[in-house]
Every structure is written in C-alpha cells, then in structure tokens.
Amino acid sequence: METGLSLAQAGDLTVQATVNGEQRQLGRTSDMIRSIEDLVVHITEAMTLLPATSSSPAPRPGSALNVGDEVAVTIEGIGTLTNKVIKRG
C-alpha cells in the first residue's frame, strides 16, 4: 500500500467517517490503539492487504448502517474512499 507518506507522517493524521454526508467518526491515527506499523505487521501475518483495508475508532451509539447508505472515509493527505451499503444475496 503506497501513500507517499512516511510512517512518521502517517502516525498523526485526521481520519473522518461520514454516512450520507453526516459525520459519524472523527479521530487521529495517533489516537489509535495500535500504530500504523503494528497494524500492517499484524494484519499481513494473517492475510494479504488489498486496497481499501482500514481501521477505525469504535462506532458510536446509533451508528447502524442501512442498505443504500453512502459511507465515506477520509484520511488527511491520502484521500476519500466512498462505498454504498448493499444487500447481500
């Protein structure tokens, strides 16, 4: 996964999640329980990382998602990943 950022830079970025344009989460990578480096090491021991793999703060109450919702996660200096919630099956 290439971001153009050093581990030091990635260690303190703003991470925001919105649902249908409404902010649901806001935090910093420096507040995460594990560092970016630790997450990459831990995850790659079990699986291959593909684009769009992420980690986020705990959900807040009332944050359930519904079919049709649009979820966007923005990481400072990297960009925004947006997905629609769909029904499986």
N, CA, C and O atoms as a Tinker XYZ file with bonds, in Angstrom:
   356  protein
     1  N      0.851000   -1.165000    0.000000    73     2
     2  CA     0.000000    0.000000    0.000000    64     1     3
     3  C      0.897000    1.228000    0.000000    63     2     4     5
     4  O      1.681000    1.442000    0.924000    81     3
     5  N      0.772000    2.011000   -1.027000    73     3     6
     6  CA     1.591000    3.201000   -1.167000    64     5     7
     7  C      0.752000    4.439000   -0.931000    63     6     8     9
     8  O     -0.321000    4.583000   -1.518000    81     7
     9  N      1.224000    5.333000   -0.081000    73     7    10
    10  CA     0.503000    6.570000    0.201000    64     9    11
    11  C      1.341000    7.801000   -0.100000    63    10    12    13
    12  O      0.796000    8.898000   -0.224000    81    11
    13  N      2.645000    7.645000   -0.221000    73    11    14
    14  CA     3.522000    8.788000   -0.385000    64    13    15
    15  C      3.875000    9.441000    0.937000    63    14    16    17
    16  O      4.597000   10.437000    0.967000    81    15
    17  N      3.367000    8.884000    2.039000    73    15    18
    18  CA     3.641000    9.422000    3.364000    64    17    19
    19  C      4.605000    8.502000    4.107000    63    18    20    21
    20  O      4.580000    7.284000    3.930000    81    19
    21  N      5.447000    9.098000    4.933000    73    19    22
    22  CA     6.330000    8.299000    5.790000    64    21    23
    23  C      5.515000    7.757000    6.963000    63    22    24    25
    24  O      4.409000    8.232000    7.220000    81    23
    25  N      6.048000    6.775000    7.670000    73    23    26
    26  CA     5.363000    6.263000    8.870000    64    25    27
    27  C      5.204000    7.365000    9.906000    63    26    28    29
    28  O      4.199000    7.411000   10.615000    81    27
    29  N      6.186000    8.251000    9.998000    73    27    30
    30  CA     6.085000    9.361000   10.957000    64    29    31
    31  C      4.914000   10.273000   10.592000    63    30    32    33
    32  O      4.157000   10.692000   11.469000    81    31
    33  N      4.763000   10.580000    9.307000    73    31    34
    34  CA     3.648000   11.419000    8.869000    64    33    35
    35  C      2.307000   10.704000    9.073000    63    34    36    37
    36  O      1.332000   11.320000    9.503000    81    35
    37  N      2.263000    9.420000    8.767000    73    35    38
    38  CA     1.020000    8.648000    8.884000    64    37    39
    39  C      0.609000    8.466000   10.339000    63    38    40    41
    40  O     -0.543000    8.138000   10.624000    81    39
    41  N      1.530000    8.674000   11.247000    73    39    42
    42  CA     1.257000    8.465000   12.664000    64    41    43
    43  C      0.385000    9.518000   13.319000    63    42    44    45
    44  O      0.000000    9.353000   14.477000    81    43
    45  N      0.058000   10.606000   12.610000    73    43    46
    46  CA    -0.789000   11.635000   13.205000    64    45    47
    47  C     -1.610000   12.350000   12.126000    63    46    48    49
    48  O     -1.398000   13.528000   11.839000    81    47
    49  N     -2.552000   11.606000   11.538000    73    47    50
    50  CA    -3.435000   12.146000   10.504000    64    49    51
    51  C     -4.876000   12.147000   10.992000    63    50    52    53
    52  O     -5.266000   11.311000   11.807000    81    51
    53  N     -5.654000   13.083000   10.491000    73    51    54
    54  CA    -7.083000   13.118000   10.788000    64    53    55
    55  C     -7.784000   12.041000    9.962000    63    54    56    57
    56  O     -7.528000   11.893000    8.766000    81    55
    57  N     -8.674000   11.289000   10.619000    73    55    58
    58  CA    -9.495000   10.270000    9.945000    64    57    59
    59  C    -10.947000   10.607000   10.249000    63    58    60    61
    60  O    -11.340000   10.730000   11.409000    81    59
    61  N    -11.740000   10.755000    9.191000    73    59    62
    62  CA   -13.152000   11.105000    9.358000    64    61    63
    63  C    -14.017000   10.129000    8.582000    63    62    64    65
    64  O    -13.701000    9.776000    7.445000    81    63
    65  N    -15.105000    9.695000    9.194000    73    63    66
    66  CA   -16.080000    8.839000    8.521000    64    65    67
    67  C    -17.421000    9.558000    8.500000    63    66    68    69
    68  O    -17.866000   10.103000    9.511000    81    67
    69  N    -18.061000    9.551000    7.324000    73    67    70
    70  CA   -19.393000   10.126000    7.203000    64    69    71
    71  C    -20.347000    9.081000    6.633000    63    70    72    73
    72  O    -19.940000    8.179000    5.901000    81    71
    73  N    -21.609000    9.221000    6.981000    73    71    74
    74  CA   -22.671000    8.394000    6.405000    64    73    75
    75  C    -23.696000    9.367000    5.842000    63    74    76    77
    76  O    -24.266000   10.183000    6.566000    81    75
    77  N    -23.920000    9.264000    4.537000    73    75    78
    78  CA   -24.842000   10.168000    3.839000    64    77    79
    79  C    -24.507000   11.634000    4.122000    63    78    80    81
    80  O    -25.395000   12.471000    4.278000    81    79
    81  N    -23.194000   11.925000    4.184000    73    79    82
    82  CA   -22.731000   13.288000    4.389000    64    81    83
    83  C    -22.696000   13.749000    5.837000    63    82    84    85
    84  O    -22.218000   14.848000    6.119000    81    83
    85  N    -23.195000   12.928000    6.767000    73    83    86
    86  CA   -23.201000   13.287000    8.187000    64    85    87
    87  C    -21.992000   12.671000    8.881000    63    86    88    89
    88  O    -21.762000   11.466000    8.777000    81    87
    89  N    -21.222000   13.492000    9.584000    73    87    90
    90  CA   -20.050000   12.974000   10.278000    64    89    91
    91  C    -20.462000   11.981000   11.355000    63    90    92    93
    92  O    -21.313000   12.276000   12.195000    81    91
    93  N    -19.849000   10.800000   11.322000    73    91    94
    94  CA   -20.123000    9.771000   12.322000    64    93    95
    95  C    -18.915000    9.504000   13.204000    63    94    96    97
    96  O    -19.068000    9.143000   14.371000    81    95
    97  N    -17.712000    9.676000   12.658000    73    95    98
    98  CA   -16.498000    9.458000   13.436000    64    97    99
    99  C    -15.476000   10.504000   13.037000    63    98   100   101
   100  O    -15.417000   10.923000   11.882000    81    99
   101  N    -14.674000   10.919000   14.003000    73    99   102
   102  CA   -13.580000   11.840000   13.750000    64   101   103
   103  C    -12.495000   11.517000   14.763000    63   102   104   105
   104  O    -12.743000   11.486000   15.968000    81   103
   105  N    -11.316000   11.281000   14.272000    73   103   106
   106  CA   -10.215000   10.952000   15.167000    64   105   107
   107  C     -8.890000   11.174000   14.475000    63   106   108   109
   108  O     -8.824000   11.710000   13.369000    81   107
   109  N     -7.838000   10.751000   15.150000    73   107   110
   110  CA    -6.496000   10.880000   14.596000    64   109   111
   111  C     -5.807000    9.520000   14.673000    63   110   112   113
   112  O     -6.050000    8.737000   15.591000    81   111
   113  N     -4.965000    9.262000   13.718000    73   111   114
   114  CA    -4.232000    7.998000   13.736000    64   113   115
   115  C     -3.374000    7.893000   14.993000    63   114   116   117
   116  O     -3.083000    6.786000   15.446000    81   115
   117  N     -2.967000    9.018000   15.559000    73   115   118
   118  CA    -2.157000    8.994000   16.785000    64   117   119
   119  C     -2.965000    8.513000   17.992000    63   118   120   121
   120  O     -2.385000    8.134000   19.009000    81   119
   121  N     -4.291000    8.525000   17.889000    73   119   122
   122  CA    -5.152000    8.063000   18.989000    64   121   123
   123  C     -5.533000    6.591000   18.874000    63   122   124   125
   124  O     -6.194000    6.053000   19.763000    81   123
   125  N     -5.125000    5.936000   17.790000    73   123   126
   126  CA    -5.467000    4.522000   17.613000    64   125   127
   127  C     -4.718000    3.666000   18.632000    63   126   128   129
   128  O     -3.628000    4.032000   19.072000    81   127
   129  N     -5.295000    2.539000   19.002000    73   127   130
   130  CA    -4.675000    1.648000   19.979000    64   129   131
   131  C     -3.353000    1.105000   19.456000    63   130   132   133
   132  O     -2.378000    1.016000   20.202000    81   131
   133  N     -3.315000    0.746000   18.190000    73   131   134
   134  CA    -2.088000    0.240000   17.567000    64   133   135
   135  C     -1.561000    1.267000   16.581000    63   134   136   137
   136  O     -2.336000    2.014000   15.983000    81   135
   137  N     -0.249000    1.307000   16.409000    73   135   138
   138  CA     0.349000    2.207000   15.425000    64   137   139
   139  C      0.095000    1.657000   14.020000    63   138   140   141
   140  O     -0.248000    0.487000   13.853000    81   139
   141  N      0.267000    2.508000   13.026000    73   139   142
   142  CA     0.103000    2.089000   11.632000    64   141   143
   143  C      1.045000    0.912000   11.342000    63   142   144   145
   144  O      0.636000   -0.082000   10.743000    81   143
   145  N      2.289000    1.032000   11.764000    73   143   146
   146  CA     3.276000   -0.030000   11.520000    64   145   147
   147  C      2.831000   -1.341000   12.164000    63   146   148   149
   148  O      2.902000   -2.393000   11.528000    81   147
   149  N      2.376000   -1.294000   13.414000    73   147   150
   150  CA     1.915000   -2.506000   14.098000    64   149   151
   151  C      0.713000   -3.129000   13.389000    63   150   152   153
   152  O      0.623000   -4.351000   13.273000    81   151
   153  N     -0.218000   -2.280000   12.911000    73   151   154
   154  CA    -1.389000   -2.795000   12.194000    64   153   155
   155  C     -0.984000   -3.530000   10.923000    63   154   156   157
   156  O     -1.483000   -4.619000   10.642000    81   155
   157  N     -0.080000   -2.933000   10.159000    73   155   158
   158  CA     0.357000   -3.562000    8.915000    64   157   159
   159  C      1.039000   -4.896000    9.209000    63   158   160   161
   160  O      0.757000   -5.893000    8.543000    81   159
   161  N      1.924000   -4.926000   10.189000    73   159   162
   162  CA     2.621000   -6.167000   10.546000    64   161   163
   163  C      1.618000   -7.222000   11.008000    63   162   164   165
   164  O      1.656000   -8.358000   10.535000    81   163
   165  N      0.732000   -6.862000   11.916000    73   163   166
   166  CA    -0.243000   -7.804000   12.468000    64   165   167
   167  C     -1.164000   -8.364000   11.379000    63   166   168   169
   168  O     -1.372000   -9.575000   11.302000    81   167
   169  N     -1.702000   -7.500000   10.559000    73   167   170
   170  CA    -2.653000   -7.933000    9.530000    64   169   171
   171  C     -1.969000   -8.791000    8.475000    63   170   172   173
   172  O     -2.529000   -9.799000    8.046000    81   171
   173  N     -0.766000   -8.409000    8.050000    73   171   174
   174  CA    -0.105000   -9.168000    6.995000    64   173   175
   175  C      0.395000  -10.529000    7.468000    63   174   176   177
   176  O      0.776000  -11.361000    6.643000    81   175
   177  N      0.401000  -10.770000    8.760000    73   175   178
   178  CA     0.718000  -12.118000    9.248000    64   177   179
   179  C     -0.425000  -13.087000    8.946000    63   178   180   181
   180  O     -0.207000  -14.295000    8.850000    81   179
   181  N     -1.637000  -12.560000    8.796000    73   179   182
   182  CA    -2.806000  -13.411000    8.595000    64   181   183
   183  C     -3.360000  -13.358000    7.174000    63   182   184   185
   184  O     -3.986000  -14.317000    6.723000    81   183
   185  N     -3.139000  -12.248000    6.461000    73   183   186
   186  CA    -3.749000  -12.112000    5.129000    64   185   187
   187  C     -2.968000  -11.114000    4.295000    63   186   188   189
   188  O     -2.127000  -10.369000    4.797000    81   187
   189  N     -3.273000  -11.124000    3.008000    73   187   190
   190  CA    -2.706000  -10.144000    2.100000    64   189   191
   191  C     -3.571000   -8.901000    2.140000    63   190   192   193
   192  O     -4.792000   -8.987000    2.013000    81   191
   193  N     -2.950000   -7.745000    2.314000    73   191   194
   194  CA    -3.701000   -6.497000    2.316000    64   193   195
   195  C     -4.020000   -6.087000    0.885000    63   194   196   197
   196  O     -3.152000   -6.097000    0.011000    81   195
   197  N     -5.254000   -5.734000    0.667000    73   195   198
   198  CA    -5.706000   -5.240000   -0.627000    64   197   199
   199  C     -6.122000   -3.787000   -0.466000    63   198   200   201
   200  O     -6.343000   -3.340000    0.660000    81   199
   201  N     -6.235000   -3.033000   -1.561000    73   199   202
   202  CA    -6.676000   -1.641000   -1.439000    64   201   203
   203  C     -7.988000   -1.547000   -0.665000    63   202   204   205
   204  O     -8.851000   -2.417000   -0.784000    81   203
   205  N     -8.131000   -0.494000    0.124000    73   203   206
   206  CA    -9.338000   -0.176000    0.906000    64   205   207
   207  C     -9.390000   -0.873000    2.253000    63   206   208   209
   208  O    -10.429000   -0.824000    2.911000    81   207
   209  N     -8.318000   -1.520000    2.693000    73   207   210
   210  CA    -8.283000   -2.091000    4.030000    64   209   211
   211  C     -8.084000   -0.950000    5.024000    63   210   212   213
   212  O     -7.229000   -0.089000    4.816000    81   211
   213  N     -8.861000   -0.939000    6.092000    73   211   214
   214  CA    -8.773000    0.176000    7.025000    64   213   215
   215  C     -8.990000   -0.252000    8.463000    63   214   216   217
   216  O     -9.372000   -1.388000    8.745000    81   215
   217  N     -8.741000    0.675000    9.355000    73   215   218
   218  CA    -9.012000    0.519000   10.771000    64   217   219
   219  C     -9.693000    1.798000   11.216000    63   218   220   221
   220  O     -9.411000    2.867000   10.674000    81   219
   221  N    -10.581000    1.710000   12.189000    73   219   222
   222  CA   -11.294000    2.919000   12.593000    64   221   223
   223  C    -11.578000    2.898000   14.080000    63   222   224   225
   224  O    -11.488000    1.856000   14.727000    81   223
   225  N    -11.926000    4.076000   14.623000    73   223   226
   226  CA   -12.330000    4.128000   16.020000    64   225   227
   227  C    -13.609000    3.330000   16.241000    63   226   228   229
   228  O    -14.291000    2.968000   15.282000    81   227
   229  N    -13.931000    3.057000   17.483000    73   227   230
   230  CA   -15.158000    2.315000   17.800000    64   229   231
   231  C    -16.376000    3.096000   17.320000    63   230   232   233
   232  O    -16.386000    4.326000   17.372000    81   231
   233  N    -17.409000    2.381000   16.848000    73   231   234
   234  CA   -18.612000    3.077000   16.395000    64   233   235
   235  C    -19.326000    3.746000   17.554000    63   234   236   237
   236  O    -19.250000    3.275000   18.689000    81   235
   237  N    -20.009000    4.823000   17.279000    73   235   238
   238  CA   -20.767000    5.481000   18.337000    64   237   239
   239  C    -22.197000    4.955000   18.330000    63   238   240   241
   240  O    -22.654000    4.439000   17.310000    81   239
   241  N    -22.899000    5.071000   19.428000    73   239   242
   242  CA   -24.281000    4.586000   19.503000    64   241   243
   243  C    -25.134000    5.193000   18.388000    63   242   244   245
   244  O    -24.968000    6.359000   18.029000    81   243
   245  N    -26.050000    4.382000   17.846000    73   243   246
   246  CA   -26.921000    4.860000   16.785000    64   245   247
   247  C    -26.249000    4.924000   15.436000    63   246   248   249
   248  O    -26.727000    5.609000   14.532000    81   247
   249  N    -25.130000    4.208000   15.288000    73   247   250
   250  CA   -24.373000    4.313000   14.043000    64   249   251
   251  C    -24.621000    3.142000   13.097000    63   250   252   253
   252  O    -23.804000    2.883000   12.212000    81   251
   253  N    -25.730000    2.434000   13.268000    73   251   254
   254  CA   -26.046000    1.315000   12.379000    64   253   255
   255  C    -26.172000    1.817000   10.942000    63   254   256   257
   256  O    -26.613000    2.941000   10.701000    81   255
   257  N    -25.782000    0.973000    9.998000    73   255   258
   258  CA   -25.870000    1.305000    8.589000    64   257   259
   259  C    -27.074000    0.609000    7.968000    63   258   260   261
   260  O    -27.474000   -0.472000    8.402000    81   259
   261  N    -27.641000    1.236000    6.956000    73   259   262
   262  CA   -28.785000    0.682000    6.246000    64   261   263
   263  C    -28.474000    0.558000    4.767000    63   262   264   265
   264  O    -27.637000    1.291000    4.239000    81   263
   265  N    -29.149000   -0.373000    4.096000    73   263   266
   266  CA   -28.990000   -0.538000    2.657000    64   265   267
   267  C    -29.236000    0.810000    1.984000    63   266   268   269
   268  O    -30.219000    1.491000    2.278000    81   267
   269  N    -28.340000    1.184000    1.085000    73   267   270
   270  CA   -28.450000    2.452000    0.377000    64   269   271
   271  C    -27.626000    3.576000    0.972000    63   270   272   273
   272  O    -27.380000    4.581000    0.305000    81   271
   273  N    -27.189000    3.422000    2.235000    73   271   274
   274  CA   -26.356000    4.452000    2.849000    64   273   275
   275  C    -25.044000    4.576000    2.089000    63   274   276   277
   276  O    -24.523000    3.590000    1.566000    81   275
   277  N    -24.516000    5.784000    2.030000    73   275   278
   278  CA   -23.219000    6.032000    1.416000    64   277   279
   279  C    -22.230000    6.350000    2.525000    63   278   280   281
   280  O    -22.404000    7.317000    3.266000    81   279
   281  N    -21.190000    5.530000    2.635000    73   279   282
   282  CA   -20.183000    5.667000    3.690000    64   281   283
   283  C    -18.893000    6.177000    3.057000    63   282   284   285
   284  O    -18.401000    5.603000    2.086000    81   283
   285  N    -18.353000    7.253000    3.612000    73   283   286
   286  CA   -17.099000    7.817000    3.107000    64   285   287
   287  C    -16.104000    7.921000    4.255000    63   286   288   289
   288  O    -16.436000    8.399000    5.339000    81   287
   289  N    -14.890000    7.471000    4.004000    73   287   290
   290  CA   -13.805000    7.592000    4.980000    64   289   291
   291  C    -12.719000    8.438000    4.340000    63   290   292   293
   292  O    -12.211000    8.116000    3.266000    81   291
   293  N    -12.370000    9.528000    5.019000    73   291   294
   294  CA   -11.348000   10.441000    4.514000    64   293   295
   295  C    -10.162000   10.413000    5.454000    63   294   296   297
   296  O    -10.311000   10.567000    6.666000    81   295
   297  N     -8.973000   10.215000    4.882000    73   295   298
   298  CA    -7.734000   10.260000    5.652000    64   297   299
   299  C     -6.924000   11.438000    5.122000    63   298   300   301
   300  O     -6.618000   11.523000    3.933000    81   299
   301  N     -6.592000   12.327000    6.025000    73   299   302
   302  CA    -5.841000   13.533000    5.698000    64   301   303
   303  C     -4.603000   13.195000    4.867000    63   302   304   305
   304  O     -3.826000   12.315000    5.235000    81   303
   305  N     -4.425000   13.884000    3.764000    73   303   306
   306  CA    -3.242000   13.702000    2.932000    64   305   307
   307  C     -3.283000   12.488000    2.034000    63   306   308   309
   308  O     -2.380000   12.299000    1.220000    81   307
   309  N     -4.318000   11.646000    2.158000    73   307   310
   310  CA    -4.419000   10.448000    1.327000    64   309   311
   311  C     -5.625000   10.541000    0.391000    63   310   312   313
   312  O     -5.486000   10.373000   -0.820000    81   311
   313  N     -6.797000   10.808000    0.947000    73   311   314
   314  CA    -7.984000   10.926000    0.115000    64   313   315
   315  C     -9.200000   10.312000    0.779000    63   314   316   317
   316  O     -9.208000   10.039000    1.979000    81   315
   317  N    -10.229000   10.101000   -0.034000    73   315   318
   318  CA   -11.516000    9.609000    0.453000    64   317   319
   319  C    -11.904000    8.343000   -0.285000    63   318   320   321
   320  O    -11.791000    8.260000   -1.507000    81   319
   321  N    -12.366000    7.352000    0.477000    73   319   322
   322  CA   -12.921000    6.123000   -0.082000    64   321   323
   323  C    -14.411000    6.140000    0.233000    63   322   324   325
   324  O    -14.799000    6.267000    1.394000    81   323
   325  N    -15.249000    6.013000   -0.796000    73   323   326
   326  CA   -16.700000    6.058000   -0.634000    64   325   327
   327  C    -17.319000    4.764000   -1.149000    63   326   328   329
   328  O    -16.984000    4.292000   -2.236000    81   327
   329  N    -18.225000    4.198000   -0.359000    73   327   330
   330  CA   -18.932000    2.975000   -0.752000    64   329   331
   331  C    -20.399000    3.096000   -0.365000    63   330   332   333
   332  O    -20.749000    3.774000    0.601000    81   331
   333  N    -21.254000    2.423000   -1.141000    73   331   334
   334  CA   -22.676000    2.310000   -0.799000    64   333   335
   335  C    -22.911000    0.987000   -0.096000    63   334   336   337
   336  O    -22.314000   -0.028000   -0.456000    81   335
   337  N    -23.778000    0.992000    0.904000    73   335   338
   338  CA   -24.163000   -0.236000    1.601000    64   337   339
   339  C    -25.169000   -0.963000    0.708000    63   338   340   341
   340  O    -26.162000   -0.380000    0.272000    81   339
   341  N    -24.897000   -2.245000    0.443000    73   339   342
   342  CA   -25.797000   -3.048000   -0.387000    64   341   343
   343  C    -26.271000   -4.271000    0.379000    63   342   344   345
   344  O    -25.669000   -4.668000    1.377000    81   343
   345  N    -27.338000   -4.850000   -0.093000    73   343   346
   346  CA   -27.859000   -6.074000    0.493000    64   345   347
   347  C    -27.196000   -7.247000   -0.203000    63   346   348   349
   348  O    -27.169000   -7.317000   -1.431000    81   347
   349  N    -26.665000   -8.164000    0.582000    73   347   350
   350  CA   -26.021000   -9.360000    0.011000    64   349   351
   351  C    -27.064000  -10.431000   -0.226000    63   350   352   353
   352  O    -28.036000  -10.570000    0.516000    81   351
   353  N    -26.824000  -11.190000   -1.299000    73   351   354
   354  CA   -27.677000  -12.342000   -1.557000    64   353   355
   355  C    -28.844000  -12.042000   -2.307000    63   354   356
   356  O    -29.644000  -12.934000   -2.588000    81   355
